[in-house]
Amino acid sequence: DGQIARQEFGAGATPTLNNVDSNGQRRADGTYMYELRVVPQIDEATRNTLRAASESDRAAVVEHLRQSGALPPEQVQSGAFMIAHDAFMLPASEPMPTATAAHAPQTGSSSSSAVPQDVVQPDDLIVQGSACIGFDCVDGESFGFDTVRLKENNTRLKFDDTSTSTGFPANDWQLTANDSASGGVNKFSIDDVTGNKTPFTVIAGAPTNSLYVDSIGRIGLGTSTPGLNMHINNGNTPAIRFEQNNGGGFPAQTWDVGANEANFFVRDLTNGSLLPFRIRPGAPTSSIDIAANGNVGIGTASPQEKLHVNGNVQIEGRLVELSDVNAKRDFTAVDGGQVLNQLRTMPVSTWSYRTDAAGVRHMGPMAQDFYAAFGLGDDNRHIAALDANGVTLAAVKELDRQLQERDAQISTLKQQNADLEARLAKLEQAVANLTEK
């Protein structure tokens, strides 16, 4: 039912499969397909070579390691088995039909044990009708619209290329209909006989238009009217899977890319089916827009900075800005008094953005006034938080300097006042003494 069970076995272990799934349920009766991948072990030096390969050199490095024998090729075997009445049913070979009296061609002899003879036609053979080939063809075969029919319990059409001259291709191919063993798969395959591989298989029951190529080369998966180069049509979450097995020496990792009525998503299947990337239906144009220079826009198609957000930003955490001395240049001392004087004349008001909801208010200067006063930032339409903080700190430092200066003056005046009070007290005492005399 489209479910896939996966198991891994370490080196030296015997691959096994029991009749209970990962949820402890007995597997249902039916035909099951399997794929067995034997992944070669590699030494640490080869593994380090693979780790060090850049993305652009990755394929070339793998190919070189394969040719040198350091990275043996992965071996793949696939097939089918049946489960019936809670038991595994291994494929049992079906005997090839023999030329019995019912099948045997007549040789002109009345003997029922006559041996059929091959018919050799040393010239072109033209059949102005239909042809049936196989042990189960009968006299008076009803062909319908069939031009050539293969008819027996094992139907194969083999292309045996007998080329022997150097440089001429000689690979043998075969069209295979169905497995030839009990419990096997009802399928149609293209077999690479020479390479002992089966690169293409269609299982019986595959829905109409499972694979469809239209007249201009567009590929439909589940549709006969592909709208683009690749068109996937499915009633529930059409998706594609990118599975990197560890046969190439790299760690195994599987990603899914799919879409449905809820979202377009990227799923990290290997790490618990996490969904690190999702787009909800109805998301506006340029919700995320990456410009040719690498700038990323959120809500804008023309980002002016590495990250350009057109709208409000809510941070559930910290906003950290770079202020490393090693990342800066052209240092100039700040005149705190001048900063304070400019702040005295710069208007500060409360206001609302035109996109704000009713009742939302903010406080601060206009970017035009801020830029005119201090000349900070890229333009007169934006205020960087770091610049606003810098102006505030410079003003606070100037106020602190002025307060300390005034505190020193006040301290001096207090001391002077205390001295005067002490002298006045002495004078008053002297006057009092003279009065008494």
C-alpha positions in Angstrom: 0.0 0.0 0.0 2.8 2.4 -0.8 4.5 1.9 2.7 8.2 1.4 2.8 10.0 -0.4 5.6 13.8 0.1 5.9 16.4 -1.8 7.8 20.2 -1.5 8.0 22.6 -4.3 8.8 26.2 -3.9 9.9 29.2 -5.6 8.2 29.1 -9.3 8.7 25.4 -9.4 9.8 22.9 -11.5 8.0 20.0 -9.5 6.5 16.7 -10.7 7.9 13.1 -9.8 7.6 10.3 -11.0 9.8 6.5 -10.9 9.5 6.0 -8.2 12.0 6.3 -4.5 11.1 7.9 -1.7 13.3 4.5 -1.2 15.0 4.2 -4.8 16.1 1.5 -5.5 13.5 1.5 -8.7 11.4 2.2 -7.9 7.7 -0.8 -8.4 5.5 -1.0 -11.1 2.9 0.0 -10.0 -0.6 3.0 -9.5 -2.9 5.9 -7.4 -1.6 8.7 -5.9 -3.6 12.2 -5.6 -2.0 15.4 -3.9 -2.8 18.7 -5.0 -1.2 21.7 -2.6 -1.3 25.1 -3.9 -0.3 27.1 -0.8 0.6 30.9 -1.4 0.6 33.0 -0.4 3.6 35.7 2.2 3.0 38.8 3.0 4.9 39.4 6.2 6.8 41.8 7.7 4.2 39.1 7.4 1.5 36.5 8.8 3.8 38.7 11.8 4.5 39.2 12.3 0.8 35.4 12.4 0.3 35.0 14.8 3.2 37.6 17.2 1.8 36.0 17.2 -1.7 34.3 20.5 -2.6 30.8 20.4 -4.0 32.1 21.1 -7.5 34.7 18.3 -7.4 32.5 15.8 -5.6 31.5 13.7 -8.7 35.0 13.6 -10.1 36.5 12.6 -6.7 33.9 9.8 -6.4 34.6 8.6 -10.0 38.4 8.6 -9.4 38.0 6.6 -6.2 35.8 4.1 -7.9 38.3 3.6 -10.7 41.1 3.2 -8.3 39.2 0.5 -6.3 39.2 2.6 -3.1 35.4 3.0 -3.4 33.8 -0.2 -4.7 30.5 0.2 -6.4 27.3 -0.4 -4.5 25.5 -3.7 -5.3 21.8 -3.7 -5.8 19.4 -6.6 -6.0 15.6 -6.3 -6.3 12.7 -8.7 -6.6 9.5 -9.8 -4.9 8.1 -12.3 -2.5 4.6 -13.2 -1.2 3.1 -13.5 2.3 0.2 -15.9 2.5 -1.5 -17.0 5.7 1.2 -15.4 7.8 4.0 -17.2 6.0 6.7 -16.1 3.5 6.3 -17.7 0.1 9.6 -17.8 -1.7 9.4 -17.7 -5.5 9.3 -21.1 -7.1 10.5 -21.5 -10.6 7.8 -22.4 -13.2 8.9 -25.1 -15.6 9.5 -24.1 -19.1 6.9 -25.5 -21.5 8.0 -28.4 -23.7 7.0 -29.2 -27.2 4.2 -31.8 -26.5 2.0 -33.3 -29.1 -0.4 -30.4 -28.7 2.5 -27.9 -29.2 4.7 -29.7 -31.6 4.8 -28.7 -35.3 4.0 -31.4 -37.8 6.9 -32.7 -39.7 5.0 -34.8 -42.2 5.5 -38.1 -40.2 2.5 -39.8 -38.6 4.6 -40.6 -35.5 3.5 -38.8 -32.3 7.1 -38.8 -31.1 8.5 -36.9 -34.1 11.1 -34.3 -33.1 10.2 -30.8 -34.2 12.6 -29.3 -36.6 13.8 -25.6 -36.8 12.6 -23.8 -39.9 15.4 -21.8 -41.6 14.4 -19.2 -44.2 17.5 -18.1 -46.0 15.8 -15.0 -47.4 13.5 -12.2 -46.4 10.3 -13.3 -44.6 7.2 -11.3 -45.4 4.0 -12.1 -43.5 1.0 -10.3 -44.9 -1.0 -10.8 -41.8 -0.3 -11.3 -38.1 2.3 -13.6 -36.4 2.0 -15.5 -33.1 5.2 -16.8 -31.5 5.1 -19.1 -28.5 4.1 -22.5 -27.3 0.5 -21.5 -26.7 -0.2 -20.2 -30.2 -3.0 -22.2 -31.8 -4.3 -22.8 -35.3 -7.0 -20.2 -36.0 -5.5 -17.8 -33.5 -7.8 -14.7 -33.2 -5.4 -11.7 -33.5 -7.8 -8.8 -33.2 -5.6 -5.8 -34.0 -2.4 -7.6 -32.9 0.3 -7.7 -35.5 2.9 -9.7 -33.5 1.9 -11.7 -30.4 4.1 -13.5 -27.9 2.0 -16.2 -26.2 3.2 -18.6 -23.5 3.9 -18.6 -19.8 7.2 -16.8 -20.1 7.3 -14.0 -22.7 10.6 -12.4 -23.5 11.8 -10.4 -26.5 15.6 -10.4 -26.6 17.9 -8.2 -28.7 21.1 -10.2 -29.1 23.8 -8.0 -30.7 26.5 -10.2 -32.2 28.9 -7.4 -33.1 32.5 -8.4 -32.7 34.5 -5.7 -34.4 36.4 -3.3 -32.1 34.5 -0.1 -31.3 31.0 -1.5 -32.3 28.4 -1.5 -29.6 27.3 -5.1 -28.7 25.2 -4.8 -25.6 22.3 -7.2 -25.4 18.8 -6.0 -24.2 15.5 -7.7 -23.4 11.9 -6.8 -23.0 10.5 -8.9 -20.1 6.9 -9.4 -19.2 6.4 -10.7 -15.6 8.7 -12.6 -13.3 8.9 -16.3 -14.1 8.5 -17.7 -10.6 5.5 -18.2 -8.3 5.1 -15.3 -6.0 7.0 -13.0 -8.5 5.9 -9.7 -9.8 3.5 -8.8 -12.6 5.6 -6.3 -14.4 7.1 -5.1 -17.7 10.8 -4.4 -17.7 13.7 -3.4 -19.9 16.7 -5.5 -19.0 20.3 -4.7 -19.7 21.2 -8.3 -20.3 25.0 -7.7 -20.7 25.2 -5.5 -17.6 22.8 -7.8 -15.6 20.7 -4.8 -14.7 17.0 -3.8 -15.0 17.0 0.0 -15.4 13.2 0.3 -16.2 10.2 -1.5 -14.7 6.5 -0.9 -14.6 4.4 -2.9 -12.1 1.0 -4.1 -13.1 -1.7 -2.0 -11.7 0.2 1.3 -12.1 -2.4 4.0 -12.8 -3.0 5.5 -16.3 -0.5 8.1 -17.2 1.9 7.1 -14.4 4.6 8.3 -16.9 3.6 10.4 -19.9 5.8 12.3 -22.3 4.0 14.7 -24.6 4.8 15.8 -28.1 7.2 18.6 -27.0 9.0 16.5 -24.4 7.2 17.6 -21.3 6.9 14.8 -18.7 3.7 14.1 -16.8 3.6 11.9 -13.7 0.0 11.1 -13.2 -1.3 13.3 -16.0 -1.4 13.2 -19.8 -1.5 17.0 -20.1 1.8 18.2 -18.5 1.8 22.0 -18.2 5.5 22.3 -17.7 8.7 20.3 -18.3 7.9 18.2 -15.3 4.3 18.0 -14.0 3.3 15.8 -11.0 -0.4 15.2 -10.4 -1.6 13.4 -7.4 -4.7 13.4 -5.2 -2.8 13.8 -1.9 0.5 15.6 -1.4 2.5 15.2 -4.7 6.1 15.1 -3.7 9.6 14.1 -4.8 12.3 12.5 -2.7 16.1 13.1 -2.7 17.7 10.1 -1.0 21.5 10.0 -0.7 22.5 6.6 0.5 25.9 6.0 1.9 27.0 3.9 -1.1 29.2 6.9 -2.3 31.0 7.1 1.0 29.0 10.1 2.2 26.5 10.0 5.1 23.0 9.0 4.2 20.5 11.8 4.1 16.9 12.0 2.7 15.0 15.1 1.9 11.4 15.4 0.6 10.0 18.3 -1.4 6.2 18.3 -1.5 3.1 20.4 -1.6 -0.6 20.2 -0.6 -3.5 22.4 0.4 -1.6 23.4 3.6 1.9 24.2 2.4 4.8 23.8 0.1 7.5 22.2 2.2 11.0 20.8 2.5 11.1 17.8 4.9 14.2 16.5 6.6 13.1 12.9 6.7 16.4 11.6 8.2 16.2 13.8 11.3 12.6 13.1 12.4 10.7 14.6 9.4 11.4 18.1 10.5 10.0 20.9 8.2 12.7 23.6 8.1 11.1 25.4 5.1 7.4 26.0 4.5 5.3 28.3 2.3 1.6 28.7 3.0 -1.0 29.1 0.2 -1.7 32.8 -0.5 1.7 34.1 0.5 2.2 37.4 -1.4 4.6 37.9 -4.3 8.2 38.4 -3.1 7.5 37.1 0.4 11.1 36.0 0.1 13.0 37.4 -2.9 16.7 36.8 -3.6 18.3 39.4 -6.0 21.0 38.6 -8.5 23.6 40.1 -6.1 22.6 37.9 -3.3 20.5 40.4 -1.3 17.5 38.9 0.3 14.2 40.8 0.3 11.2 40.0 2.5 8.2 41.7 1.1 10.2 43.4 -1.6 11.5 42.5 -5.1 14.4 45.0 -5.0 16.3 44.4 -1.7 18.9 47.1 -1.1 20.8 45.3 1.6 21.9 41.8 2.5 18.5 41.5 4.2 15.8 44.0 3.3 12.5 43.8 5.1 9.5 45.7 3.8 7.3 45.8 6.8 7.5 45.1 10.6 10.0 42.8 12.2 9.2 41.0 15.4 12.1 39.3 17.2 11.5 36.6 19.8 15.1 37.1 21.1 18.0 39.5 20.6 19.0 41.8 17.8 22.8 41.8 17.6 24.6 44.3 15.4 28.3 44.1 14.5 30.4 46.7 16.4 33.8 45.0 16.3 36.7 47.5 16.2 38.4 45.3 13.7 35.5 45.7 11.3 35.6 49.5 11.3 37.7 52.3 9.8 38.0 56.1 9.5 37.6 56.8 13.2 36.8 60.4 14.2 36.3 61.8 17.7 32.8 63.0 18.5 32.1 66.5 19.8 29.5 65.8 22.5 28.6 69.4 22.9 27.8 69.7 19.2 25.7 66.5 19.4 23.8 67.9 22.4 23.2 71.2 20.6 21.9 69.4 17.5 19.6 67.3 19.6 18.1 70.4 21.3 16.9 71.7 17.9 15.8 68.3 16.4 12.1 67.7 16.5 10.9 64.5 18.3 7.2 63.6 18.0 4.8 60.7 18.3 3.3 59.2 15.1 1.9 56.0 13.4 3.1 54.2 10.3 0.6 54.3 7.5 0.5 50.5 7.6 0.0 50.4 11.4 -3.3 49.2 12.9 -5.5 51.9 14.4 -4.2 53.0 17.8 -0.6 51.9 17.3 1.8 54.8 18.2 5.6 55.4 18.1 8.0 58.1 19.2 11.1 59.4 17.5 12.6 61.8 15.1 12.1 61.9 11.3 14.8 60.3 9.3 15.2 63.5 7.3 15.8 65.6 10.4 18.2 63.0 11.9 20.2 62.8 8.7 20.3 66.6 8.4 21.6 67.0 12.0 24.2 64.2 12.1 24.7 62.9 8.5 24.6 59.3 9.6 23.4 56.2 7.7 22.9 55.5 4.0 20.2 58.0 3.2 17.6 60.4 4.7 14.8 57.8 4.8 16.1 55.4 7.4 17.7 55.5 10.8 19.9 52.7 12.0 19.4 51.6 15.6 23.2 51.6 16.1 23.4 55.3 14.9 20.5 56.3 17.1 22.1 54.6 20.1 25.4 56.3 19.3 23.8 59.7 19.2 22.1 59.0 22.5 25.3 57.7 24.1 27.2 60.8 22.9 24.6 63.1 24.3 24.5 61.2 27.6 28.3 61.4 27.9 28.2 65.1 27.2 25.5 65.6 29.8 27.5 63.6 32.2 30.6 65.7 31.4 28.6 68.9 32.0 27.1 67.6 35.2 30.6 66.6 36.5 31.8 70.1 35.5 28.9 71.8 37.3 29.3 69.5 40.3 33.0 70.6 40.5 31.9 74.2 40.3 29.2 73.7 42.9 31.7 72.0 45.2 34.1 74.9 44.7 31.3 77.4 45.4 30.2 75.5 48.5 33.8 75.5 49.8 34.0 79.2 49.1 30.7 79.8 50.8 31.8 77.8 53.8 35.0 79.9 54.0 33.0 83.1 53.8 30.6 81.9 56.5 33.5 81.0 58.7 35.1 84.5 58.2 31.7 86.1 58.8 31.3 84.2 62.0 34.7 85.4 63.2 33.8 89.0 62.3 30.5 88.8 64.2 32.3 87.4 67.2 34.9 90.2 67.1 32.1 92.8 66.8 30.3 91.2 69.8 33.5 91.4 71.9 34.1 95.0 71.1 30.5 95.9 72.0 30.9 94.2 75.4 33.9 96.4 76.2 
